[in-house]
Amino acid sequence: MKQKLLVFCLIGMVVLQSSLTASAQSFFKQHPQINPYQYTIVKEQSFQKAAVTSAHPLASMVGAAIMKDGGNAFDAAIAVQFTLAVVYPGAGNIGGGGFLLSRNKEGVLMGIDYREAAPSQAHRDMYLDAQGNPIEGMSRSGASASGVPGSVAGMFSALPFAKFPMKDLLQPAYELAANGFVITEREARGLNAERKNFIKNSAQLAAFTRKENWKAGDTLFQPELAATIKRIQQKGKAGFYEGETAAMIVEEMKHSKGVISLEDLKQYTPKFRKPIEFDYRGHHIISFAPPSSGGILIAQMMQMIAPYPVGVMGSNSFESVSLMVEAQRRAYADRAEHMGDPDFWKVPTKVLTSNAYAQARMKDYQPGVAGNSKSVQAGVAKESEQTTHFSVIDAAGNMVSVTTTLNDTYGNKTIVGGAGFLLNNEMDDFSIKPGVPNMYGALGGEANAIQPGKRMLSSMTPTLVTKNNQAYISIGTPGGTTIPNQVYEGLVNIIDHKMSLKAAIDAPRFHHQHLPDVVSVEADFPEVTINALKEKGYTITKRGAFGRMEGVMILPNGNRIAAGDKRGDDSVAGY
C-alpha cells in the first residue's frame, strides 16, 4: 500500500510578516494560502503529485499553485522565473539570461539557451586600455558590462510547451511588484550592501535605494518594475525588446558607456541546444551543452572517477576528495582551452564527453598524490557566484531544470531608469584578454574571445537524471565557476554515497578549477580531510558558502521530495 504522504520536515523555519494589510489582486485572491506579507521558508517536504524548489518561498509557492491550477512544469518554470525577478533581485531577473533544460513525460529532451549575447558594437579589445591591459572594473560594473538580456525571450520560447497564456503566468510577478512583499534578513543585507553601487551606476534611483537601511519585514514595492511587467503582459515579447522598455534600456546605456542598441534588443533570439547525455552507475545524466561548460565538465569528471570505488571511499574523505579534485583539475583545464559559443567556435563536444577521452586524461593520476596544474594542461581534443536555480517536477512526470543569472550579485548594479530592473554584467564571462582571469578566477582563450552576437561561456549546469528510463531528479545551483563541481559532488553524494536529496544538497563542498592551483572548501568541511590533503601537498583555502542547490526527486512510491539548500532562503512547495 502506497504511503499517502511522507511526514514533512520543516528545517530552519522562518516566518516573515509585515504590519501592512494585504490588498492582493486577482492571483493572490484566488490563492489566499500565499501571503506576500507573511510566509514561511520550508527546506524539505514530500508531495504526492508535483513539487518546485527555488531561492525564494514566494516563487516556489507561485510555481506550485500554477501546477495545482492545471499548469504543467513549463507553466511553473515561466512563472517562477518572473517571480524571482521581483522577489529575489540579486539573481532572479528579466535583465539577464540562463538555460532551461527539460524532459517531458514522453522522454523528449529540450534545451533552451537564453544566454545573454554580446552587442553588435562589442569587439575583442573593448575592455583593454591603449597598452592592451584590462581596464579595472569596466567588464563588471555599469552599463558597459551588459550583454543583451535573454530571460524574457527565453520564457516566450518555453511558452508553447505550457498550458496557460503568458499574461496569466506573469500575473503573480506583476502583483508582487505592484503591491509589495516583505523582504528577508538576507535580502535586506544585500540591498544595504549595494546601495552605494546602485546610486553610482544608475542614471535614476529606483525602489532598491532609500535613505534608511532595509531590515527584515520591510515591504519592498517596485512600481516601475510592475509597469515593465505590465507592458510584457500587454504586448508580449515586444513589450520588452521593443518600444518603451527597449528605449529605457538604450537610454541607460548612455550613462556608463554601454553599447546595447535598439536593434540588438529586437534581434535577440534564444536557441535550442541538444543536451549533453551520459551514463553513470546505472543512471542517465542529462545536462546543458555549450555555451554552458557545465554539461561537458560533469560528463568528464564523473566518467574520470567511474572506474574507482568512490562509494567505498566515503563522502568527503581524503581518498574520495583527492580523486575528485584531480578530475576537476583536468576537466577545468579543458574548459579554458576548448569551450565557447558553438556558433562561433568548434567545440569538440563528442571527444570531450567520451569515456575513452576521460580515461586517457586520468592516465597520469596517482592515488593519494597531489597533482600540479603546471604539468596538467588541457588535453588534445579534436573532432571530425551569483546566479539562481530552480527545479520542477509536475504530476505527469515532466521535469524542468533552470539556471538563470545576472552574473554577479545584482548584476552590474545598474537599474534601468524608469523600468525598475537590474542589468547583467555577463560580458565579464568572456575572455577579456587571454590568460587574464575573470571575477571568478577562470581563465580563457580564443574559444571565448569577444565577438558581436557571440554568447559568453557559462558555468550554469541545469541537470536532470533518469533511472530505468523514468524521471528521477531535477537539480542545479548558482555559484559561478563552482557550479559544475557542486552538481558533480551532489550527484556523487546521491549515487555513490547513497545520501538523501537533502543531505546531498547540504553536505560541505569543495572546488578546484585548474588555476589557481588551490582547493577551496567551505568552513564546515571536515578538518581531518583538510589536514590529510595538506600533508599530501594540496593548497587549501577556506571560504564562504558555495551556491544554493535546489533539487526535486521522485521517490519509489511516486511522491516528489523537494529540498532547498541550507545556505539561503531557499524553499520548497508542491501539492
N, C-alpha and C positions, 0 to 999 in steps of 0.2 A: 504494500500500500504506500502510495507516494505521500511523503510529508507535505502537508498543505503549505506551510510556510516556516522557514527556519526562524528560530528566535533571533531577532535582530540585535545587533550590538552597536551601541552608541559610544564612540570613543572621542574624548575631548569635546563634549557638548558645549556649545557656546550660544547663548541667547542674546540677540541684539534687538533693541527696541528704541522707539522714539516717543516723545510726548505728542508728536504730531498725529492727528487723526487721519486715517487713510481715506482718501476720496478717490478710490480706484475707478477706473473706467471699465470698458467692456470686458477685456480679458480677465482682469483680476476680480470683477464682479461675478464672472462665470466660474472663477476658481478661488473661492474665498479661503481655501486652505493655504493659499500662498499669500503671505502678508509681507509686502516690501518694507514694512516698518517694524516687523518683529519676525525673525526667522532663526532657525536652528541649524548648526553645522553637524551633519551626520557623516561620520567617517566610514562606516561599513554597514551594509544591510543586504539581506536577501529578499528578492522579489519573485513572484510566481511567473510573471509574463515579460516585463520589459524593464530596462534599467539604463541610467545615464550617470556618469560621474564627470565633474568638471571642477574648475578652480573656484567656483562660487556657488553657494547653495541656491540662490535665486535662479541662476542659469540652469542648474540641474533640475530644479523643480519645474521650471518652464518646459524643459525638454520632456520630462516625464508626463506632464499634463497634456502636452501636444499628442503624445503617443496614446494616452488613455482616451483622448477625444477621437481617436481613429487614425491619427497620423502614423507614419512609419519612421524608421530610423533616420531617413533623409530629412523628413519634416523636422524631427527633433534636432538634427545637426544644424540645419539652417537657423532655426530659432535660437539655439544655444550660441552659435557664432555671433549673431547680432545682439543677443542679450549680454554676452560677455563684453562687447564693445561699450556697453553702458555701465555695467556693474563692476568690471574689472579692467579699468582703462590702462593699467600698467602693461598689459599684454593682449587682452581682448581688443578687437579692433575692427574698424572699417577702413583704416588708413594704412594697413599692412598687407600681408599675404599669407599663404600657407599651402598645405597639401591635405586633400581629402582622399582617404583610401576606404574602399568598401567591398564587401562581398554580400550579394543579395541571397535571398532564400533558395534560389536555384543554383547557387555556387558561382555566379558570374562575378568576376573581379573588375574593379574600375579604380583608376587613379586620376584625380583632378588636380592639376598643377595650377594653382593660382598665386604662385610666387611673384613677387614684385619684379619689374623689368627696368633695365637702365633706360633713361630717357634718350630721345633721338639726338640731343646735343651732348650726351655723355661721350667721353673719349678716354683712352688708355691712361693718359697722364694728368687727368683733371684735378687730382689731389696732390700734385707734386709742385714744388717751387722751381725757380729758374735753375737751381743747381741739381734738380732731379730728386730732391728729398721730400718725403711726405710732409704736408702741412699739418701740424698738430691739431687734431680735433675736427678738421674740415669734413671728413667722411663719417663723422659720428654725431655731430651736433648741428642743429639748424636745418633749414630747407635744402641746403646743398647736399645733405646726406641722404635724401629721399629717392627711392626708386618709385616707379609708377605703381600705385597700390592695386592689388588684385582681389581683395577679400570680397567686395560686393559682386564683382563679375563671377568669382568662383562659386558663390552661393546661387547665382542665377543659372550657372552650368549644372548644379545639382538639382535644381527645381523640377526638371522633367521626371525625376525619379521619386519625387514627393507626391503627396496626395492633395495638399492644401495650396491655395494661392499664396503668392509671396506677401500680399497685403496682410493676410492673417498671421503669417509666420513672423512678420515684422512688428505686429501689434504689441506684444509684451515689451519689446525693447523701446518702442515709442512711448508707452505709458510709463515705464520706469525712468526714462529720460525727462519726460514732461512733469510727472507727479512726484518724482524723487524716491529715494530708498535710503535706508540708514547704512552707514559705512562701518566696516570692522576696524579694530585697532590696527591691524596690519595695513589696511588701505589708508588710514589716517596718517600713519607714519610715512608711507610712501609719498603722499601728496605734500606733506610738510617738508620732506627732504628735498623735493624737486621744485619747490615754489620759486626760488631764485632763477632756476633754469627756464621754467615756464615763462617768466617775465622777460628774461633776456632774449629768448629765441622766438617769441611770438609777437606779431605786429599788434594784436589786440588781446587784452586779457579776457579770460573766459571763466567758466564755472569752477575750475580747479583752484583758482587763486582767490584768496581773501586775506584781510589784514590779520585776523586771529588764526591761531593754529587749529587744524582739524583734530577732532577727537572721536573715539568710538561712540556710536549712537547718533552722531550728527547726520542730518539729512542732506544728501547731495542732489541738487536739481540741475539739469542740463538742458535748458530751453533751446539753445542753438543746435545741439545735437538732435533734440526731438524734431526740430524743423527740418534738419537734414534727412532724418529717417522718414519723415512725412513725405518729402519730395521723392524718395525712392518708392514709397508706397503708391504714390500717385502716378509717377512716370516710369517706373521700372528701373532697369539698369541705367537708362539715360538720365534718370534723376540724380545720379552720382557722377557719371562720366561726361555728361554734357550739361549745358545750361548753368543755373545759378551756382550749384555746388562746385562744378568744374572751374568756373570763373573765380570762385573764392580760393581754390587750391592754387591756381596760377598767380593770383594776386599775392598770396602768402609767399610764393617763390621769390618775389622781388625783395622781400625783407632780408634774406640772407643768402643771396646768390644761388637759389635753386634754379633748376633748368627744366622742370616738367612743364610741358606745353599743353594747350587745349587739344592738339592733335594727338599727343602722346596718350592722353586720357581716353579720347574717343577710340583710338586704335587698339587699346589693350584687350587681349583675348586670352582666357585660360586655355590650357592644353591638356589633353587626355594622354596619360602615360601608362604604359604596360608595367604592372608591378613586378618587383623582384620576388622570386619564389625559390625556396629550397627546403630540404627536409633535415630534421634534426631529432634523432632518437624517437622515431615514431610520430613526430609532429610535423605538420606542414606550415612553414613560416611564410607570411606574405608581408612585404614592406615596400616602401616607396623607392622609385628609381630616380636617377639624375634628372633634374639638377639637385635633388636630395642626395647626399652622400650616405645617408643612414642605412638604406636597404642593402647596398653593397657592403658597407662596413660590418653590419651584423651577420650577413651571409659569410663573409670572410672569417670573422672571428669565431663564430660558432662552428664552422667547419674545421678551423685550425685546431680547436680543442676537442673535437668529436672523438678522436682515437684514444683519448685519455679518460680514466675513471673519475671524472670530476665529482660525481656524487659521493664516492667513497672518500675523497679528499676532505670533504666538509666545507660548508659555507664560510667564506671569509677566512679560511685557514691560510697559512703561508703557502702550502702546496697549490691550492686552487688559485689564489690571488696571483702568485708569481707566474703560473701558466697563463692565466687570462690577461695579465699585463703584457706578456710577451706577444700574445696575439694582437692586443691593442697597438703595441709599438709598430708592428709590421703593417697592419691594416691602415693606420693613420699616415704612415709613410707613403702608401699608395694613394691615399686621399689627396695629398698635396701635389702629387705628380700627375695623376691620371684623370681626375674628376672635375667636371664643369658642366655647363649647359650643353646637352647633347645636340642641340640645334646649331651650335657654333663650334663644338669640339667633339671629335670622335672618341667617346668614352668606351674603353674595351670591356664593357659590362659582362659579356659572355665569359671571357677569360677570368676576370677578377672574381666572379662568383662561382667558378668551377671548383669542385672538390680537389681536382688534381693540382690546380694552382695553389690552393690553400695549403695542401700538404707540402708542396715544394717550398713555400715560404717558411715553413717550420722545420726544414731540414737541419738548420744550424741551431735549433733550440736545444739547450742543455738544461734539464730539470734542476731547479734549485740554484741556477747560476744567473745572476743579473745580466741582462743584455745591455748593449750600448748603442744608442741611436746614431752615433757617428759611424759605426760599422754596419748598422742595419739601415739600408736605404730602400727606396721603392723598388719593387720587382719589375721585371721586363714583361709588360703585358701588351701584346699586340693581337688584334682581332682582324680576320678576314672579316643667460643665460637667461635675455628674458623672452620668454615665449609662453604659450599656454597650450594645453592639450585637453581634449575631451573624448570620451569613448561612449558608444551607444550600441546596445543590442535590443531589438524590438521583439514583440511577441511571435512574429513569423520566423525569426532567426536571421533577419538582415543585420549585418554588422557594419558599423561606420567608425573609423578612427581618424580624428582630425587634429593636426597640429598647426597652429597659426601664431603669427608673431608680428611685433613691431621691431624686432631685433633686441635692442637694449630695453631696459625697463622704461616705460613711457616713450619708447622710440627715440626720436631726435629732440624730444622735449618741445616740439613746435605744435601749437594748437592752431588749426586753420581758422583764421579770423572770420567770425560770423557763422561758421559751420560746426564748431564745437568738438571736433575730433582731432586726435593726435596723428601725426605723420610718422612714418618709419625712418630708421637710419640703416636700411639694408645695403646701401652702397658700400658700407664697410665690409660686407661679406665677400666682395670681390678682392682679388689680389691687387691692392693699391699699387704695390711695387713688388715684383718677385723677390722673395726672401725676407720681406718685412711682414711681421705678424699683424693680424687684426686685433680687435679688442679682446678676443678670446685666446690670443696667443697662437692662433692657427696660421701656418704658412701656406702659401700657394704659389703657383707658377703660371705659365702661359695658358693652361687649360681654363683658368678662372680670371683672366685679364678682362678689364672693362671693354665692352663694345656696345654700341647703340642697340637696344632691343634685347640684349642678352639678359638671361636670368642668372643671378649670382648663386654660387654653390651654397647649399644649405646643409645643416646637420639635422634638421627635423626628420623624425623617424616614426610616423604613424604606422602601427603594425597590427596585423591580425594573425590568429593562429587557428588552424583546424586540426581536428583529431578524428581519425577514421572517416575522413571526408565530411565531417559535421562541424558546424560553427562551434568555436570553443572560447577564444579570448580576443578582446579588443583592448589595446594597450598603447601607451605613449607617454611622453613627458616633455617639459621645457628643459632648458639648461645649456644653450649654446653648443659648443663642441663636445660637451659631456653627454649630449642626448643619446647618440648611438650606444655609448658604453652603459648608460643607465638601462636602456631597453635590453641590451645584451645581458647585463647582470640580472635584471628582473626575470627574464625568460629562463636563465640558468637556475635561478633560485626556485622557480616553479617546476621545471622539468627535471633537473638533476638533483636538487636538494629537497624536492617534494614539499616545499613550503606552501602555505595557503596564499591566496592572492594578496591579502592584506599584509601578511608577514613579508612576502617577497617585495612589496612596494615600500615598506617601512625599513627594510634592512639597510645597515650602513653601506655607503657606496665608495668606490674608488675610481680613479681616472688616470689614464696615460694616453698621450696623443702624439707620440714620437718625439716632438720637440715642443717645449723644453723637455729634457730627459728627466722628468720628475713624476713621481706617483703622488697624486693628490688624494687625500682621504678626508672623510667627514670627521667631525670632532668626536663622535661616539664610536669610531672604528676600533676594533679590538687592539689593545696595546700589545698583546703578545704577538700578533701578526705584524704590527708596525716594527717591533724590535727585531723580529726574525728577518724581515725584509731589509732593514738597515744593516744587519750583520752580514747579509749576502751582497751588499754593495748598492742597494737601491737608495736613491734620494727621496725622502718622504717629506711632504708638507701637509699640514692640516689646514682646512678651510671651512667655510660655512656650508650650509646645506646645498646638495646637488638637486636641482629640479623640483618638480611636484608631479609625481607619476599618477596617472589615472587608469584604472582598469575595470573591465567587466568580464566575468567568466560565466559560462553555462555549466552548472553542476550536473552530476549524473542523474539527478531526479528532475532535471529540466528547469529548475529555478535559476535565476540570474543573481549571482553575487557581485555586488559593486563595491569598490574600495577607493577611497580618496587618501591622498598622501598625508602623513602626519606633519609634513613640513610647511603646510599653508592652511588657508581657509577652505581647502578642497572639500567637496561634499557630494553625497550621492542622493539619488532619488529614483523612484520607479513605482511600479504597481503590480 
